Each structure stands twice: as structure tokens, then as C-alpha cells.
């Protein structure tokens, strides 16, 4: 293929069946040491963002792991939409079995957007550490550094158009 950037690698894979994504013959991305020094400290390369959606137990995690395995020479971070569940109030906790965790309102999309925008601009973020046993985020949060590729995975990750707009590639996993 001759491509050597993450963007080129992934853009060339668009026509490929994602469960068999092969990038083995692609040249390794040039290391920063091989490239000319940047003229300013503010130069930053935006990461390539891949959204992976699908139903519960559809194989999203398997697809994400396959992508990570194929991009072993790149800095890749996986962000799970489940980290962004809202903390339940006392009233919601009293009726937790009636709470719909598969509804878009169950997620703190504003916090997700903030974290994604920060990562896209080269800033480290703290991803909430949501504990599903107590229905709240616990400390410490997961520190995530900027990377070359961000994989954003979740059942409703394509629901909000603002989140979709951050993605360079979208994969829907359907086992049906």
C-alpha cells in the first residue's frame, strides 16, 4: 500500500470487512525522530477516531481488540461509553430495576464530548471509573493520555450527532 500515517492506514481499510482487518504489509508509521522538528511547541496531530457500536454482546469488544492488535505500532486508546453513565440519584437507586441503562439519557454525553475534544487537542483527560455495582463513578478516574488512535465503543455511541461528528470511521457490529 505504501501508506505510512494512521489516517491513511484506516482510510484504506474502509472497504475491508472489519472482522478481518489486515494492515500487516503497511509500512510502520514514521517515528517523530525521523521527521523534521516542529517549528512550534503547539504543533499537534489530531488522532484518528473510530466509533464502534452495536447491541449488547454483539462483539464490539472483540472488534475493538482486533483493531488494537492490527495497530500494535500505534498509540491506541479505548474509551468505553459505559464509563460515562450518570451517577444515579437516591430516588433512582430506590427504583434501579426500572432504570433504563440502554437509553441515551443514561449517559453523561457532555462529559464524553469534553473528554473527546480534550484528547483530540492533545490534552490528557480523566475518564470516569463507573462502578455498575453501586451505579456511581468511583475514584480514582482513569488517566488517558493523547494518542494516535482513539476507539470509542458503546451501544449508543452513534446516537448523538455531536459524538458522531468526532469520528473518522464508524463501525456497527451486527451478529444477526
C-alpha positions in Angstrom: 0.0 0.0 0.0 2.8 2.4 0.8 0.8 4.5 3.3 2.5 5.5 6.4 0.1 7.5 8.6 -2.6 6.2 10.8 -5.2 8.2 8.8 -4.0 6.7 5.5 -4.0 3.2 7.1 -7.5 3.4 8.3 -8.9 5.2 5.3 -7.6 2.5 3.0 -9.4 -0.1 5.2 -12.9 1.3 4.7 -13.8 -1.2 2.0 -12.4 -4.2 4.0 -14.6 -6.5 6.2 -13.7 -5.2 9.6 -13.6 -8.6 11.3 -10.6 -9.4 9.2 -8.9 -6.0 9.1 -5.3 -6.6 7.9 -2.7 -3.9 7.8 0.3 -6.2 8.1 2.0 -5.1 4.8 1.7 -1.4 5.5 4.9 0.3 6.4 5.3 1.3 10.1 4.4 4.9 10.7 7.4 7.3 10.7 8.7 7.9 14.1 8.8 11.5 15.3 12.6 11.2 15.4 12.5 10.5 11.6 10.5 13.6 10.9 11.7 17.2 10.8 11.5 19.1 14.1 8.3 21.1 14.5 8.6 24.8 14.4 6.4 25.4 17.4 5.7 23.5 20.6 2.0 23.8 19.8 2.0 21.5 16.7 -0.3 18.6 17.3 -1.5 15.9 15.1 -5.2 15.1 15.7 -5.9 11.4 16.5 -7.9 9.2 14.2 -11.2 8.4 16.0 -13.0 5.1 15.4 -16.6 4.6 16.7 -17.7 1.0 17.4 -21.3 0.5 18.1 -23.7 -2.5 18.3 -26.1 -4.2 20.6 -25.3 -5.9 23.9 -23.0 -8.9 23.4 -22.7 -8.2 19.6 -18.9 -8.4 19.6 -17.9 -4.8 19.9 -15.1 -5.6 22.3 -13.8 -8.3 20.0 -13.8 -5.9 17.0 -12.0 -3.3 19.2 -9.4 -5.8 20.3 -8.8 -6.8 16.6 -8.3 -3.2 15.6 -5.9 -2.7 18.5 -4.0 -5.8 17.6 -3.6 -4.7 14.0 -2.4 -1.2 15.1 0.2 -2.5 17.5 2.8 0.0 16.3 0.5 3.0 17.1 -0.6 4.6 20.3 -4.2 3.4 20.7 -6.6 4.2 23.5 -10.0 2.5 24.0 -12.7 4.6 25.6 -15.9 2.8 26.6 -19.2 4.7 26.6 -20.2 2.8 29.8 -17.6 4.9 31.7 -19.9 7.9 31.2 -23.1 6.6 32.8 -24.7 9.2 35.0 -24.4 8.6 38.8 -27.9 7.6 40.0 -29.6 9.7 42.5 -31.1 8.3 45.7 -34.5 8.2 44.1 -33.2 6.4 41.0 -31.3 4.0 43.2 -34.5 3.1 45.1 -36.0 2.1 41.7 -32.8 0.9 40.0 -34.6 -2.1 38.4 -36.8 0.3 36.5 -33.9 2.4 35.3 -33.2 2.1 31.5 -29.4 1.9 31.1 -29.9 1.5 27.4 -31.4 4.9 26.9 -29.3 7.9 25.6 -30.2 9.9 28.7 -28.4 7.3 30.9 -25.1 8.7 29.7 -23.3 11.9 30.5 -22.7 12.9 26.9 -21.5 16.3 27.8 -18.6 14.8 29.8 -17.9 12.4 27.0 -17.7 15.2 24.5 -15.4 17.2 26.8 -13.0 14.3 27.2 -13.0 13.6 23.5 -12.4 17.2 22.5 -9.6 17.4 25.0 -7.9 14.3 23.7 -8.3 15.5 20.1 -6.5 18.7 21.1 -3.6 16.8 22.7 -4.6 17.1 26.3 -4.7 14.2 28.8 -8.1 13.5 30.5 -9.5 11.7 33.4 -12.1 9.1 32.3 -14.7 8.3 34.9 -14.4 4.9 36.6 -18.0 3.8 36.7 -18.9 1.0 39.1 -22.0 -0.8 37.9 -22.5 -2.5 41.3 -23.1 0.8 43.1 -24.3 2.8 40.0 -21.7 5.6 40.6 -18.3 6.7 39.4 -15.6 5.9 41.9 -12.1 7.3 42.4 -9.5 7.2 41.0 -10.6 8.1 37.5 -8.6 6.5 34.6 -5.9 8.9 33.3 -5.8 8.8 29.5 -3.1 10.5 27.5 -3.4 11.7 24.0 -2.8 9.0 21.4 -2.7 8.4 17.6 -6.0 6.4 17.5 -9.0 6.7 19.8 -11.5 3.8 19.7 -14.8 4.9 21.2 -17.0 1.9 21.9 -20.6 1.7 23.2 -24.1 0.6 22.4 -25.4 4.1 21.7 -22.1 5.8 20.6 -23.7 6.8 17.3 -26.9 8.3 18.8 -25.6 11.9 19.4 -24.7 13.7 16.2 -22.0 15.7 18.1 -20.2 12.5 19.1 -20.6 11.1 15.6 -19.0 14.2 14.1 -15.8 13.5 16.1 -15.4 10.1 14.4 -13.3 9.5 11.3 -14.6 5.9 10.9 -17.8 4.2 12.2 -18.2 0.5 12.6 -21.5 -1.1 13.5 -21.2 -4.7 14.8 -24.2 -6.9 14.0 -24.2 -10.6 14.8 -27.6 -11.2 13.3 
